[in-house]
Amino acid sequence: MVLKLSQPFPSRYGLPVVINVDTDIFTTPYPSAGCIGTDCRDRCCSGGAIMDIVAFEKLKNFRESERFKDIKWDDFAFEKDPCYPGGIGCYTPIMNGMCVFKNRETRGCGIHSFCLERGIDYRELKFFACCIFPVEVNRIGEKTNVLTAGYELRNEGFDIACKTEGGSTVYESARDDIRYYFGDVLIDILDDMKNRRIAYTFGRKYNGGSRAYL
């Protein structure tokens, strides 16, 4: 069920904005150990990762580092997309069947590893879409700006390890990152939703909708 929030919640960068919440995030299973705790071999990285322009501009400041020196920074073809910080995003180029930023010798993201090595909060440099996974902000049917489970988890065509292993939920896994990008107030509302303390307003319009979360 997709519920409309009583107010929009813009990210710390202005975009994206969360207006609706897909309550499936509270029941969609996800491994307690997170992505790196599965044996998926980084399959989600095989199609490239969605880079936002905010992360791209920050990463360029480290282009001379050993880890990123071989990146071809002119190969990124950005397009407008309100689902990502800066309103612009693109898929990263593929190298040897994986995102160009993936660790080559080990599992996981090279940007994430770089941040850990430098004592940088990974969310400062790593792409929004990767940081907030296993949730995303996307369109669901006619509803826009929906905080929902990641596309790979919502669609049957993807056979990935994190889709079949449980122990937690996509909301619990992404909760700290949702807080980082969208703030404490949204987390309080989501926690209330998770605990089934849900109120509806019927029969009248509330902030542009006939049914809203209070």
Buried (B, 14 or more C-beta within 10 A) or exposed (E): EBBBBBEEBBBEBEBBBBBBBBBBBBEBBBBEEBBEEBEBEBBBBEBBBBBBBBBBEBBEEBEEEEBBEEBEEEEBEBEEBBBBBBBBBBBBBBBEEBBBBBBEEEBBBBBBBBBEEEEBEBBBBBBBBBBBBBBBBBEBEEBBBBBBBBBBBBEEEBEBBBBEBEEBBBBBBBBEBBBBBBBEEBBEBBEBBBEEEEEEBEEEEBEEBEBBBE
